Amino acid sequence: MDTILRNAMETGQGPKYRRLAAGLEIAIGRGELGPGDKLPPVRDLAWRLGVTPGTVARAFTVLAEAGRVVAEVGRGTFVAEPGQAGVPAAPYVPDLDAAPPLYLEAADDREDFLSPRLPDIGQLALVREGLMRAAAAPVEKMLAYPTFASHAALREVVRDWLPEDMRHAVARDEVVMTNGGQNAILLVLQALTYHTSPVVLVEQHTYTGIRRAAENLRARVVAVAMDEQGVRPEALEAAAREEEARIFFTMPEAHNPTTIMTSPERRAEVAEISRRLGIHVIQDDCYRLGPPAGPSYRALAPELGWYISSLSKAITPALRVGYAAAPKGMAALLRRVVDTNFYGLSRPISDTAAHVLAHADTPALVEAMRAHLQRYVEAAVNMLGRFNLRWGENTPFLWLELPEGWREAGFVQALDAEGIRVRAGEEFAARDARGRPSVRISVNGQMSLDRFQEAMGRIAYLLDHPPERIMV
């Protein structure tokens, strides 16, 4: 039987555990393992084949789910008798040696560039490992409500992931865990929109989630003009005075959608206005993948700067783990808002996130993710760089201003007819803002680079061939 299994491992396709499962299927089909026969113990078979016990355990699980084997507690795993239902042979154990499937097949033939998509470059093995550890937590943890104290380990780890200028200035208890970055935005706004007619200032193009969150809280959103260095200070001050606004939401590192990076000098000007007028600055840093290009507003204005990020853009959006670093003296208010909304982050999820962020391999995985996505950005620039295109070195999307002859809606519709989805620029415009017709193209790191380049070529072709007839 070992010869069959080794041959399947060497010549098969897919992760190791699936190759091993296929080999065991062959052995069962050829009669080398008959109904009722006991499979070798996990560790013995792993040693014989030179693989990890996790690989064997996962292969047994695949066969059990297919009804080919059954597990009996205390006895082992056996080839199923005809008609006998299989049960999982062993708990799921991630095989850290298996190469994850880098590219995923689309559910249809459409190319989706609506939002950035991450491949699995190894981070999901850490997530699965963390989930298993969380599932083995003591009973008293599994039966208790989450509290602020129960997240202490995660908050300590999160501090190590903050920008360097905040790392030692922000206390552990000033970090508040949330259900993703969007949830962090909503909670911070809830903490700040206590006036009868609150106003939230945003950049003239901005993340759609801030507008929706503000409007849900009956706050009015006012756009502030930008230039090549970010928000214009004189426009920010004028809007703050005219609207009596005390909240400004900004993305100085990886601005969504324009990719503009706010210069350090401009940040200092914004911080000075913030201190002088008492404006709370909410910094959304969710999309930054590389080192920061300038100081954080939490460091520049410690009593007024809020910092928000999450695991979604570098690890996985599935966990829904975000966090906010509150200004000095404001953490207790934010914690009360969290308690009112949901008590605290789910304990199994927070324990899993702590495991992933504290793991020695995670910094290298995040850097590998950044490098992987950057190759796609560079490929898009090579194909579309002759147009009015903006991109950032560590930003997983591009901002394309359309050439003469194209209207925004018409271009998006034309791409959709070609099976390509992009985000219309008007979705990011505040209701009182105007701008040139544009689209955001997000990096889909789940498709092969060749397929991505082919799609960029089709976009370039359409840009060169605007409609000839007048649309009425």
GIGILIN-V185527 format. One record per backbone hydrogen bond with DSSP energy under -0.5 kcal/mol. CO is the residue of the C=O (numbers start at 0). NH is the residue of the N-H. E is the energy in kcal/mol with one decimal. If there is no record, write none. Layout:
# GIGILIN-V185527
co->{CO;CO}
nh->{NH;NH}
e->{E;E}
This chain:
# GIGILIN-V185527
co->{0;1;2;3;4;5;6;7;14;15;16;17;18;19;20;21;22;23;24;25;26;26;27;33;36;40;41;42;43;44;45;45;51;51;52;53;54;55;56;57;58;59;60;61;62;62;63;67;69;71;71;75;76;77;78;80;93;94;99;100;109;110;110;112;116;118;121;121;122;123;124;125;126;127;128;129;130;131;132;133;137;137;138;140;146;147;148;150;151;152;153;154;155;156;156;157;157;158;162;162;163;165;168;170;171;173;173;175;177;177;179;180;181;182;183;184;185;186;187;188;191;194;197;198;198;199;200;201;203;206;206;207;208;209;210;211;212;213;213;214;219;221;223;224;226;228;229;230;231;232;233;234;235;236;237;238;239;239;245;246;247;248;249;251;254;254;259;259;262;263;264;265;266;267;268;269;270;271;272;273;273;279;279;280;280;281;281;282;282;284;295;296;300;300;301;303;305;306;307;308;310;310;310;320;321;322;323;323;324;326;326;329;330;331;332;333;334;335;336;337;337;338;341;345;346;347;348;349;350;351;352;353;354;355;358;360;361;362;363;364;365;366;367;368;369;370;371;372;373;374;375;376;377;378;379;380;383;386;387;389;391;393;394;395;396;397;397;398;398;399;400;402;406;407;408;409;410;411;412;413;414;414;415;418;419;420;421;422;423;424;424;425;427;429;436;437;438;438;439;439;440;442;442;443;445;447;448;449;450;451;452;453;454;455;456;457;458;459;460;461}
nh->{4;5;6;7;8;9;10;11;18;19;20;21;22;23;24;25;26;27;28;29;31;32;30;36;78;44;45;46;47;48;49;50;54;55;56;57;58;59;60;61;62;63;64;65;67;68;66;79;77;74;75;71;38;69;35;83;95;97;101;119;111;112;420;441;444;120;124;125;126;127;128;129;130;131;132;133;134;135;135;136;140;141;142;143;150;150;151;154;155;156;157;158;159;159;160;160;161;161;165;166;167;169;170;173;174;175;325;323;179;321;183;184;185;186;187;188;189;190;191;192;193;197;219;200;245;221;248;223;429;209;210;211;212;213;214;215;216;216;218;217;199;201;203;231;229;262;226;232;235;236;237;238;239;240;241;242;243;244;279;200;281;202;283;261;256;258;254;261;266;267;268;269;270;271;272;273;274;275;276;277;278;247;281;282;305;249;283;284;307;287;299;300;303;304;327;280;282;324;284;322;313;314;315;310;177;308;175;325;306;329;330;333;334;335;336;337;338;339;340;341;342;342;343;349;350;351;352;353;354;355;356;357;358;358;361;364;365;366;367;368;369;370;371;372;373;374;375;376;377;378;379;380;381;382;383;384;386;388;400;398;394;288;396;442;391;399;440;389;400;438;387;405;410;411;412;413;414;415;416;417;417;419;418;110;421;112;423;439;426;427;428;428;205;432;401;424;399;440;422;441;397;116;444;446;103;451;452;453;454;455;456;457;458;459;460;461;462;463;464;464}
e->{-2.3;-2.9;-2.4;-2.2;-2.3;-2.1;-2.5;-1.9;-1.9;-2.6;-2.3;-2.2;-2.0;-2.3;-2.2;-2.0;-2.3;-2.4;-2.7;-2.2;-1.6;-1.3;-1.1;-2.5;-2.7;-2.6;-2.3;-2.2;-2.3;-2.0;-1.3;-2.1;-0.6;-1.4;-2.8;-2.3;-2.0;-2.5;-2.0;-2.3;-2.0;-2.4;-2.6;-1.3;-2.8;-0.7;-1.5;-2.6;-3.0;-2.3;-2.2;-2.9;-3.2;-2.7;-2.5;-2.6;-1.0;-1.2;-1.0;-0.6;-0.7;-0.7;-2.9;-2.2;-2.1;-0.9;-0.6;-0.8;-1.8;-2.8;-2.2;-2.5;-2.5;-2.2;-2.1;-2.5;-2.2;-1.0;-0.6;-1.5;-0.9;-1.7;-1.3;-1.0;-0.6;-1.1;-1.8;-2.8;-2.1;-1.9;-2.8;-1.6;-0.8;-0.9;-0.5;-1.7;-0.5;-1.1;-2.3;-1.5;-0.6;-2.3;-0.6;-1.8;-1.5;-0.5;-2.7;-2.3;-1.6;-2.4;-1.6;-2.1;-2.1;-2.5;-2.4;-2.4;-2.4;-1.8;-1.2;-2.7;-1.6;-0.6;-2.6;-0.5;-0.6;-2.4;-2.9;-2.3;-1.4;-1.1;-0.9;-2.0;-2.3;-2.5;-2.5;-2.0;-0.9;-0.7;-2.7;-1.6;-3.1;-2.4;-1.6;-2.4;-1.6;-1.1;-2.6;-0.5;-2.3;-2.7;-2.2;-2.4;-2.4;-2.3;-2.8;-2.7;-0.8;-1.2;-2.8;-2.9;-3.0;-0.5;-2.6;-2.3;-0.7;-3.0;-1.1;-0.6;-2.3;-2.0;-1.6;-2.5;-2.7;-1.9;-2.1;-2.6;-2.4;-2.3;-2.6;-1.3;-1.8;-2.8;-0.6;-0.7;-3.2;-2.7;-0.7;-0.7;-2.6;-0.7;-2.0;-2.6;-2.0;-2.5;-2.4;-1.9;-2.8;-2.9;-3.0;-2.4;-0.8;-2.4;-1.4;-2.3;-2.7;-1.9;-2.7;-0.7;-1.9;-2.1;-0.5;-1.9;-2.6;-2.0;-1.8;-2.3;-2.8;-2.1;-1.6;-3.1;-0.9;-0.7;-3.6;-2.8;-2.7;-1.9;-2.7;-2.3;-2.1;-2.3;-2.8;-2.0;-0.8;-0.7;-1.2;-2.0;-2.8;-2.1;-2.3;-2.4;-2.4;-2.5;-2.4;-2.6;-2.3;-1.6;-0.9;-2.0;-2.7;-1.8;-2.4;-2.4;-2.2;-1.5;-2.8;-2.3;-2.1;-1.8;-2.7;-2.1;-1.3;-1.2;-0.5;-2.6;-0.5;-0.5;-2.5;-2.7;-0.6;-2.1;-0.6;-1.6;-2.6;-2.4;-2.3;-2.3;-2.5;-2.3;-2.1;-0.9;-0.6;-2.7;-1.5;-4.0;-0.5;-2.1;-0.5;-2.8;-1.4;-1.9;-0.6;-0.6;-3.1;-2.4;-2.8;-2.6;-2.8;-0.5;-2.2;-0.6;-2.4;-2.2;-0.9;-1.4;-2.6;-2.3;-2.7;-2.2;-1.9;-2.2;-2.2;-1.6;-1.9;-2.4;-2.1;-1.9;-2.3;-1.8;-0.6;-1.1}
